[in-house]
Amino acid sequence: MKQNSPLSPKRQGKRQIERLPFALTSDQYVERIKAKQLKKIEEEATKEERKRLREEKKKGKENSIPKKKIKKKVMEKQNKDN
């Protein structure tokens, strides 16, 4: 007798792996490795640039925060108390 077990979750999609052909010469392999490294360096550079711009924008906002205005009612109360 087989018990009814709940359905187990199934995998979604496929893994993202780089497949290489079987007959790959060392020159082609080296070229692929260099291209992969260059791509990684470029991605890191763009990431750092976005981070730098975000930090500059944040500092610019901190420096340009206007002071809050005191409401007239508060000023009138202060003048009456004096």
C-alpha positions in Angstrom: 0.0 0.0 0.0 1.4 3.4 -1.0 0.5 6.4 1.0 -0.4 9.6 -0.8 2.5 12.0 -0.1 2.3 15.8 -0.8 3.7 17.0 -4.0 7.3 18.1 -3.6 8.4 21.4 -5.2 10.0 21.1 -8.6 13.0 23.1 -9.9 12.3 26.3 -11.7 14.4 26.9 -14.8 17.9 25.9 -15.5 21.2 26.8 -14.0 23.2 29.5 -15.8 26.5 27.8 -16.7 28.9 28.4 -19.5 29.3 25.4 -21.7 32.5 24.9 -23.7 32.9 22.8 -26.8 34.7 19.5 -26.5 37.6 20.4 -28.9 38.7 23.8 -27.6 42.2 24.8 -28.3 44.3 26.6 -25.7 44.2 29.8 -27.7 40.5 29.8 -27.8 40.3 29.0 -24.1 42.7 31.9 -23.2 40.6 34.3 -25.4 37.4 33.3 -23.6 39.0 33.7 -20.2 40.4 37.1 -21.1 37.0 38.2 -22.4 35.3 37.0 -19.3 37.8 38.9 -17.1 37.4 42.1 -19.2 33.6 41.8 -18.9 33.9 41.4 -15.1 36.2 44.4 -14.8 33.9 46.6 -16.9 30.9 45.6 -14.8 32.7 46.4 -11.6 33.8 49.8 -13.0 30.2 50.7 -13.9 29.1 49.6 -10.5 31.7 51.8 -8.8 30.7 54.7 -11.0 27.0 54.4 -10.0 28.0 54.1 -6.4 30.2 57.2 -6.6 27.4 59.2 -8.3 24.9 58.0 -5.7 27.2 59.1 -2.9 27.8 62.5 -4.5 24.1 63.0 -4.9 23.5 62.1 -1.3 26.1 64.5 0.0 24.6 67.3 -2.2 21.2 66.7 -0.7 22.6 66.8 2.8 24.3 70.1 2.2 21.3 71.8 0.6 18.6 70.9 3.2 16.7 74.1 3.9 16.0 75.1 7.5 12.4 74.7 8.6 10.5 77.9 8.9 9.0 78.8 12.2 5.2 79.1 12.0 3.6 82.4 12.7 1.5 81.0 15.6 4.6 79.8 17.4 6.2 83.2 16.9 3.1 85.0 18.3 3.1 82.8 21.4 6.8 83.5 22.0 6.2 87.3 21.6 3.2 87.1 24.1 5.3 85.2 26.7 8.0 87.9 26.6 
